[in-house]
Amino acid sequence: MRAEKQYLISEVDNYLKKSDYVILANFTGATVSDVADLRSKLAVEKAEFHVVKNSSLRVAAKALGLPDIEASLSGPTAVVVGGKNSPGVAKILKQFFKEKQKFAIKAGVLSNKLISSKDVERLADMPSLDALRAQLLGLLNQPGTAFVRVINAVPQATVNVLQAKVRAAGV
């Protein structure tokens, strides 16, 4: 294999190793400023946008044991990788692609499983990591609150009965 080709494959290989997800995108019609804008937005989540050759991506993905992405490798392809918050990255992509309408999500690989563009959109609709943590803490807090209410119910019922008797007696 020629040295240039081997270099391109190793570059793509390095990109794919950066995270447990890969989102493939079509960037037809995008300008340099569009791509720069997207890269700056992705930097918030420590994610990266790279334009790659389909042939290099095919070889690197196969070498890493990723699922078969062959059906998604038509036309120009870019990969989005990096960061630990895949739903956050998907949110950024969905919003940006909706605004620009020059990009399209082809497919994705999440935890070594091929997902469709619709699945990537569903991933984008998930609550953020902070919101999920808050929901979890709320769930953990609920049983304690319910327990206190149950314990308080008997004395409260007694107080209510006594108050009703006092009112009925006219005192």
C-alpha positions in Angstrom: 0.0 0.0 0.0 1.3 3.4 -0.9 2.6 5.6 2.0 0.0 8.4 1.3 -2.9 5.9 1.5 -1.5 4.3 4.7 -1.2 7.8 6.2 -4.8 8.6 5.4 -6.0 5.3 6.9 -4.0 5.9 10.1 -5.5 9.4 10.4 -9.0 8.0 10.1 -8.1 5.2 12.5 -7.0 7.8 15.1 -10.2 9.7 14.7 -12.3 6.6 15.2 -10.4 5.6 18.4 -11.3 8.9 20.1 -14.7 7.9 21.3 -17.2 5.1 21.6 -19.4 6.7 19.0 -19.0 7.9 15.4 -21.6 9.9 13.5 -21.3 10.0 9.7 -22.5 13.1 7.9 -23.0 14.3 4.4 -21.7 17.9 4.0 -22.7 18.6 0.4 -23.1 22.3 -0.2 -21.4 23.4 3.1 -19.0 26.3 3.0 -15.7 26.6 4.8 -17.3 29.0 7.3 -20.2 26.5 7.9 -17.7 23.8 8.8 -15.7 26.2 11.0 -18.9 27.2 12.8 -19.8 23.6 13.3 -16.4 22.7 14.6 -16.5 25.6 17.2 -19.9 24.4 18.4 -18.7 20.8 18.7 -15.6 22.0 20.6 -17.9 22.7 23.6 -18.5 18.9 23.9 -14.9 18.2 23.0 -16.1 16.6 19.7 -14.4 16.9 16.3 -15.7 17.1 12.7 -13.3 15.6 10.1 -13.8 15.2 6.4 -12.5 11.7 5.3 -12.2 9.6 2.2 -14.8 6.8 2.0 -12.1 4.3 1.1 -9.9 5.2 4.1 -12.9 5.1 6.4 -14.0 1.7 5.1 -10.5 0.2 5.7 -10.1 1.8 9.2 -13.6 0.8 10.3 -13.0 -2.7 9.2 -9.6 -2.8 11.0 -11.2 -1.6 14.3 -14.0 -4.1 14.0 -16.8 -1.6 13.6 -20.1 -2.7 12.2 -20.6 -2.6 8.4 -21.0 1.0 7.4 -20.7 0.3 3.6 -24.3 1.5 2.9 -23.5 4.9 4.3 -20.4 5.5 2.3 -21.7 7.2 -0.8 -21.0 10.8 -1.6 -18.9 13.1 0.6 -18.5 11.8 4.2 -17.4 13.5 7.4 -17.1 11.8 10.8 -17.9 13.4 14.1 -16.1 11.8 17.1 -14.8 12.7 20.5 -16.1 13.7 23.8 -18.1 11.6 26.3 -21.5 13.1 25.8 -22.9 11.5 22.6 -26.5 12.9 23.2 -25.0 16.4 23.6 -23.1 16.1 20.4 -26.2 14.7 18.6 -28.2 17.7 19.9 -25.6 20.1 18.5 -25.6 18.3 15.1 -29.4 18.2 14.9 -29.8 21.9 15.7 -26.9 23.0 13.4 -28.1 20.8 10.5 -31.6 22.1 10.9 -30.4 25.7 10.7 -28.1 25.2 7.8 -29.9 22.6 5.8 -26.7 21.8 4.0 -25.7 18.8 6.1 -27.4 15.5 6.7 -26.7 12.7 9.1 -26.0 9.4 7.2 -25.7 7.0 10.1 -23.8 6.4 13.3 -22.0 3.8 15.4 -22.7 3.9 19.1 -21.1 1.3 21.4 -20.1 -0.7 18.4 -23.6 -0.9 17.0 -24.8 0.6 13.8 -27.6 3.2 14.2 -29.7 4.9 11.6 -30.0 8.7 11.1 -33.4 8.5 12.9 -31.7 6.8 15.9 -29.1 9.7 16.0 -32.0 12.1 16.0 -33.7 10.2 18.9 -30.3 10.3 20.7 -30.4 14.1 20.2 -33.9 14.3 21.8 -32.7 12.6 25.0 -32.3 14.8 28.0 -28.8 16.2 28.8 -26.5 14.3 31.2 -27.2 17.0 33.8 -31.0 16.6 33.4 -30.7 12.8 33.7 -28.6 13.2 36.9 -31.2 15.6 38.3 -34.0 13.1 37.5 -32.1 10.3 39.1 -31.5 12.3 42.3 -35.2 13.2 42.3 -36.1 9.5 42.1 -33.7 8.7 44.9 -35.2 11.5 47.0 -38.8 10.4 46.4 -38.8 7.2 48.6 -37.5 9.2 51.6 -40.2 11.8 51.2 -42.9 9.2 50.8 -41.6 7.4 53.9 -41.8 10.6 56.0 -45.4 11.2 54.7 -46.4 7.7 55.7 -44.9 8.1 59.2 -46.5 11.5 59.6 -49.9 10.3 58.4 -51.0 8.7 61.7 -50.2 11.7 63.9 -51.7 14.0 61.4 -54.9 12.0 61.2 -55.2 12.1 65.0 -54.7 15.8 65.0 -57.4 16.2 62.3 -59.9 14.1 64.3 -59.2 16.1 67.4 -59.7 19.4 65.6 -63.0 18.1 64.1 -64.2 17.1 67.6 -63.3 20.5 69.0 -65.1 22.3 66.2 -68.1 20.0 66.6 -68.2 20.7 70.4 -68.1 24.5 69.6 -65.1 25.1 71.9 
